[in-house]
């Protein structure tokens, strides 16, 4: 990516603290079957993490480690190619899946390059040509010719991570005292996608971020990160930034905006960011578990009542997703759409 351009420089109040210590208390949860723990007890453990942090790590998650390793190797092979080769599958506003190296978060360019692909190919989202237009747009993946077996391995991995996402979704539902499958119907015709992130060494990591502060939009994110580290989250209790220590073979799980709305702020979608360094490149692979385009997102009826009235107005997921997706390519004149825009006035 060359020398640090002014487009990457964060405002002074948002620049990273590179000496930050690891956050104490971020839960690590074992998903394996245990004769000494019921499924409800496991769900309660996850619920506490969702309430307190909005982040946790899982081990013994069931995703084959050999497959994960192959995907990580392919991601590195892809990003190691010349830019000319990677841009053969370059993303744009017409084809929003593929390679991209100039994404913006909060209108500041991220120090990274990415490759995105939908879980379901094709995926349907609102066309958004006009506020009253209800037509849908069909989006498809772009796949590189190299490295070999890239598409097949990516698609196999995506299905395995999807299984983990559904398992976690059911445990979260149980933690709320709801049937395990309460959320499952929202994910018919899901808009979920996977991303390969590559963060090259940065000449001035004290000024830039690999990804600027943000909250994820969907239900939850399932993240594979390497051993380099760099993920930081904002602690719910006091707003302080803390680092997430990489745990070998674990997945980092965080809740998105939709889950915060469904639970009426009981569970937390934490703001997070990624710091970079001058010495080591970093790779991560998030799976963004997103509802179908048709889903209306609002606080669940089972959770709200006179004492706990809805804190959000209802909104359509597809429009929310499509609007956010189109802001990735350039600086905007206004803030990108956020769930706070749907907050009910007190």
URLIN-V99943 format. One record per backbone hydrogen bond with DSSP energy under -1.0 kcal/mol. CO is the residue of the C=O (numbers start at 1). NH is the residue of the N-H. If there is no record, write none. Layout:
BEGIN
co | nh
CO | NH
CO | NH
END
This chain:
BEGIN
co | nh
5 | 8
6 | 9
7 | 109
11 | 14
12 | 15
17 | 20
21 | 243
27 | 57
29 | 59
34 | 37
38 | 42
39 | 43
40 | 44
41 | 45
42 | 46
43 | 47
44 | 48
45 | 49
46 | 50
47 | 51
48 | 52
49 | 53
49 | 54
50 | 268
54 | 255
56 | 253
57 | 29
58 | 251
59 | 31
64 | 68
65 | 69
66 | 70
67 | 71
68 | 72
69 | 73
70 | 74
71 | 75
72 | 76
73 | 77
74 | 78
75 | 79
76 | 80
78 | 81
82 | 85
82 | 86
83 | 87
85 | 88
86 | 89
87 | 90
89 | 99
95 | 92
98 | 116
99 | 91
100 | 114
103 | 110
105 | 108
108 | 105
110 | 112
113 | 198
114 | 100
115 | 196
117 | 194
123 | 139
125 | 137
130 | 133
135 | 127
137 | 125
139 | 123
147 | 150
149 | 153
150 | 154
151 | 155
152 | 156
153 | 157
154 | 158
155 | 159
156 | 160
157 | 161
158 | 162
159 | 163
160 | 164
161 | 165
162 | 166
163 | 167
164 | 168
165 | 169
166 | 170
167 | 171
168 | 172
169 | 173
170 | 174
171 | 175
173 | 178
174 | 177
179 | 182
183 | 186
184 | 187
185 | 188
186 | 292
187 | 190
192 | 119
193 | 288
194 | 117
196 | 115
197 | 284
198 | 113
199 | 282
204 | 207
207 | 10
209 | 111
211 | 274
214 | 272
216 | 257
217 | 258
218 | 259
219 | 256
220 | 289
221 | 254
222 | 287
223 | 252
224 | 285
230 | 275
231 | 244
232 | 273
233 | 242
235 | 239
240 | 235
242 | 233
243 | 23
247 | 250
251 | 58
252 | 223
253 | 56
254 | 221
256 | 260
257 | 261
258 | 262
259 | 263
260 | 265
261 | 264
262 | 300
263 | 266
271 | 234
272 | 214
273 | 232
274 | 210
274 | 211
277 | 202
282 | 199
283 | 226
284 | 197
285 | 224
286 | 195
287 | 222
288 | 193
289 | 219
291 | 191
292 | 295
293 | 318
295 | 317
297 | 315
300 | 303
300 | 304
308 | 305
311 | 344
315 | 297
316 | 320
317 | 321
318 | 322
319 | 323
320 | 324
321 | 325
322 | 326
324 | 327
325 | 328
338 | 341
339 | 342
340 | 343
342 | 313
END
